[in-house]
Amino acid sequence: MTHYYEDLAVGDVFETSGYTIQKDEIVDFAEQFDPQPFHVDEEAAKDSMFGELVASGLHTLCLSVRLFVTEIVQGEADVANMGGLGMDNLEWHEPVRPDDTLTLRVEVLEKTPSESREDRGYVEFRRSVTVDETEVMSITSVNIVRREDAADEE
């Protein structure tokens, strides 16, 4: 069942299965987008504040977006998502290490109907990424979600 704007309620929660991050993908991502020593070099990482190789926070963010899209928007919740307006309050709480399994919990925080377009509303989600029930990253996002009446008109 597709969840349109009207079907989502403040307090609704959706959760994903796990995604286990591998050392080689941590290094590959970091070499391309965030080439700091503690992301790309195991030996150099030993002398960092982490004491070992850790994933780029940007990599964690990207993986959280993938989980949101594939398992919630296109998966369990089948949200009639039209796109995003932005993200706020990004925080990295703990480092992500090789072989950590990330899960995503998404809660509907707020809904606002569009004042200028009848086909949509805006939904604010709080996204929380965890490893073994410890929150490693959090962020809020505002997504544009199609209204059911607009879908019926297509």
Secondary structure, 3 states (H helix, E strand, C coil): CCECHHHCCCCCEEECCCEECCHHHHHHHHHHHCCCHHHHCHHHHHCCCCCCCCCCHHHHHHHHHHHHHHHHHHHHCCECEEEEEEEEEEEECCCCCCCCEEEEEEEEEEEEECCCCCCEEEEEEEEEEEECCEEEEEEEEEEEEECHHHHHHC
